[in-house]
Amino acid sequence: MNKKGFSLIELLIVIVIIGIIVIIAVPSLLESKRAAQATAAQATLRNIASAQVAYSSKSTNRTYGSLANLASQAFLDARFSSGTGDFDGYTFSGTATTTFFTVTASAQDTANPNFYINHSMVVHYTNNDPVR
């Protein structure tokens, strides 16, 4: 007889091999996604800090602004117009006074770290604890 096609055993072997590949690949892909989100959050914090410095240098009394103020005057994009921003797996929020500012990046996924930056212009890692 001249049979064409695959037997059930051959199909099951292929499915098992694909399953093993998925089991190996998915955790690596998720870790890569988390690392990319953390890197993007740090870059966003640095951009916000630069916007704060620019805002302060343009203001008449050299004060820092809220995220909403920075967005309304085009130092930041419209994502921050409400005073917070949710994107890239993080929620960004901040406080500002005449002499200092703090902006936090709170991870939406608990496996990702939290970050913050302040007037020192250094991004700090907070190990999943909210910034106090």
C-alpha positions in Angstrom: 0.0 0.0 0.0 1.1 3.5 -0.7 0.0 5.6 2.3 0.4 9.4 2.1 0.4 11.8 5.1 1.5 11.5 8.7 0.5 8.9 11.3 -1.0 10.0 14.6 2.3 9.1 16.4 4.3 11.4 14.1 1.8 14.3 14.7 2.0 13.8 18.5 5.8 13.8 18.4 5.8 17.1 16.5 3.3 18.6 19.0 5.4 17.5 21.9 8.5 19.1 20.3 6.7 22.3 19.7 5.5 22.3 23.3 9.0 21.9 24.6 10.2 24.8 22.5 7.4 27.0 23.8 8.1 26.0 27.4 11.8 27.0 26.9 11.1 30.2 24.8 8.2 31.9 26.6 10.0 32.7 29.9 12.9 34.2 28.0 10.6 36.3 26.0 8.7 37.5 29.1 12.0 38.4 30.8 13.0 40.3 27.7 9.7 42.2 27.7 10.2 43.1 31.4 13.7 44.3 30.8 12.6 46.4 27.9 9.8 48.0 29.9 12.2 48.8 32.8 14.7 50.4 30.4 11.9 52.4 28.8 10.7 53.5 32.2 14.2 54.7 33.2 14.5 56.6 29.9 11.1 58.2 30.4 12.1 59.3 33.9 15.3 60.9 32.5 13.2 62.7 29.9 10.9 64.0 32.5 13.8 65.2 34.6 15.2 67.0 31.6 11.8 68.6 31.1 11.8 69.7 34.7 15.1 71.4 34.3 14.0 73.1 31.1 10.7 74.2 32.7 12.6 75.6 35.8 15.0 77.5 33.6 12.1 79.1 31.7 9.9 79.9 34.7 10.3 83.4 36.2 10.8 82.1 39.8 12.8 79.0 38.9 10.2 76.5 40.2 9.6 72.9 39.0 6.2 72.0 37.6 3.8 69.2 37.9 3.6 66.7 35.1 0.3 68.4 33.9 2.1 71.8 33.8 5.0 70.3 31.8 2.5 68.7 29.3 0.4 71.9 29.0 3.5 73.9 28.1 4.8 71.3 25.7 7.8 70.2 27.8 6.2 66.7 27.8 3.8 65.1 25.4 0.0 64.8 26.0 0.3 61.5 27.8 1.0 63.5 31.0 -1.8 66.1 30.6 -3.8 64.5 33.5 -0.8 64.7 35.8 0.0 60.9 35.5 0.8 58.6 32.6 0.1 54.9 32.1 2.3 53.4 29.4 5.1 50.9 28.7 3.9 48.8 31.7 4.4 51.7 34.2 2.4 54.4 35.8 4.2 57.7 36.1 3.3 60.3 38.7 5.2 63.1 40.4 5.3 66.0 42.8 7.1 69.3 42.5 7.8 72.3 44.7 9.9 75.4 44.2 13.1 73.6 45.2 12.7 69.9 44.3 10.7 67.3 42.3 10.2 63.6 42.5 8.8 61.5 39.7 7.9 57.8 40.3 7.5 55.0 37.8 5.4 52.3 39.4 5.4 49.0 37.7 2.0 47.6 36.7 3.5 44.1 36.7 4.8 43.1 40.2 7.7 41.3 38.6 9.1 44.6 37.4 11.0 47.0 39.6 9.8 50.5 40.6 11.9 53.5 39.9 12.0 57.2 40.8 14.1 60.2 39.9 14.4 63.6 41.7 16.2 66.9 41.4 19.5 65.0 41.9 18.9 63.7 38.3 19.7 60.1 39.3 17.3 57.2 38.6 16.8 55.2 41.8 15.6 51.5 42.0 13.0 50.9 44.7 12.8 47.0 44.6 9.0 46.9 44.2 8.4 49.1 47.3 6.4 52.3 46.6 8.3 55.4 47.0 7.6 57.1 50.3 
